[in-house]
Amino acid sequence: MTTIRDIRRQRHVQHLHRLGPRIFDELLQEIGAERSCMTMIETRLERFAALNQEQVTALEADRFPSAAIYVVQGSE
């Protein structure tokens, strides 16, 4: 189940993506410095950077899934 918090985070990620790679790198550096986990971040970046663009696109893993919308019937 997708929560409002999930949707908000996804929208923030989409916005950062549109701003370009430098702003994303700044975010990662800030988190890495604050949490003393830059090596962990760099290891994961290397793993994700090895992904194949065509495969990611074919699996539709290059976008967030649509959030489910539920219709609630009112009592009348």
WONOR-V278914 format. One record per residue. RES is the residue in three letters. PSI is psi in whole degrees, 0 to 359 (999 if undefined). OMEGA is omega in whole degrees, -180 to 180 (NA if undefined). D_LAST is the distance of its C-alpha to the last C-alpha in whole Angstrom. Layout:
res:RES psi:PSI omega:OMEGA d_last:D_LAST
res:RES psi:PSI omega:OMEGA d_last:D_LAST
This chain:
res:MET psi:131 omega:178 d_last:28
res:THR psi:129 omega:180 d_last:29
res:THR psi:168 omega:176 d_last:28
res:ILE psi:321 omega:179 d_last:28
res:ARG psi:318 omega:177 d_last:32
res:ASP psi:313 omega:-179 d_last:33
res:ILE psi:317 omega:179 d_last:32
res:ARG psi:314 omega:179 d_last:33
res:ARG psi:316 omega:180 d_last:37
res:GLN psi:319 omega:179 d_last:36
res:ARG psi:321 omega:177 d_last:36
res:HIS psi:318 omega:178 d_last:39
res:VAL psi:316 omega:178 d_last:41
res:GLN psi:318 omega:180 d_last:40
res:HIS psi:314 omega:179 d_last:42
res:LEU psi:321 omega:179 d_last:45
res:HIS psi:318 omega:180 d_last:46
res:ARG psi:334 omega:-180 d_last:46
res:LEU psi:345 omega:175 d_last:48
res:GLY psi:172 omega:-173 d_last:50
res:PRO psi:330 omega:-176 d_last:52
res:ARG psi:317 omega:-178 d_last:54
res:ILE psi:324 omega:177 d_last:51
res:PHE psi:319 omega:177 d_last:50
res:ASP psi:319 omega:178 d_last:54
res:GLU psi:318 omega:178 d_last:54
res:LEU psi:311 omega:-179 d_last:50
res:LEU psi:320 omega:178 d_last:52
res:GLN psi:319 omega:179 d_last:55
res:GLU psi:314 omega:178 d_last:53
res:ILE psi:315 omega:-180 d_last:51
res:GLY psi:318 omega:180 d_last:55
res:ALA psi:318 omega:-178 d_last:57
res:GLU psi:323 omega:-176 d_last:54
res:ARG psi:1 omega:-177 d_last:54
res:SER psi:48 omega:-177 d_last:57
res:CYS psi:32 omega:-177 d_last:56
res:MET psi:323 omega:179 d_last:57
res:THR psi:318 omega:178 d_last:59
res:MET psi:317 omega:179 d_last:56
res:ILE psi:315 omega:-180 d_last:54
res:GLU psi:323 omega:178 d_last:57
res:THR psi:317 omega:179 d_last:57
res:ARG psi:323 omega:176 d_last:54
res:LEU psi:317 omega:180 d_last:54
res:GLU psi:317 omega:180 d_last:57
res:ARG psi:314 omega:-179 d_last:55
res:PHE psi:328 omega:179 d_last:52
res:ALA psi:341 omega:179 d_last:55
res:ALA psi:354 omega:-180 d_last:56
res:LEU psi:147 omega:-180 d_last:53
res:ASN psi:124 omega:-176 d_last:53
res:GLN psi:317 omega:-179 d_last:51
res:GLU psi:319 omega:180 d_last:51
res:GLN psi:318 omega:179 d_last:50
res:VAL psi:316 omega:179 d_last:47
res:THR psi:316 omega:-179 d_last:46
res:ALA psi:326 omega:179 d_last:46
res:LEU psi:1 omega:-176 d_last:44
res:GLU psi:32 omega:178 d_last:41
res:ALA psi:6 omega:179 d_last:42
res:ASP psi:6 omega:178 d_last:43
res:ARG psi:158 omega:178 d_last:40
res:PHE psi:146 omega:176 d_last:37
res:PRO psi:154 omega:177 d_last:34
res:SER psi:141 omega:177 d_last:31
res:ALA psi:137 omega:178 d_last:28
res:ALA psi:140 omega:177 d_last:25
res:ILE psi:126 omega:-178 d_last:22
res:TYR psi:135 omega:177 d_last:19
res:VAL psi:126 omega:179 d_last:15
res:VAL psi:120 omega:180 d_last:13
res:GLN psi:131 omega:177 d_last:9
res:GLY psi:152 omega:178 d_last:6
res:SER psi:132 omega:-179 d_last:4
res:GLU psi:999 omega:NA d_last:0
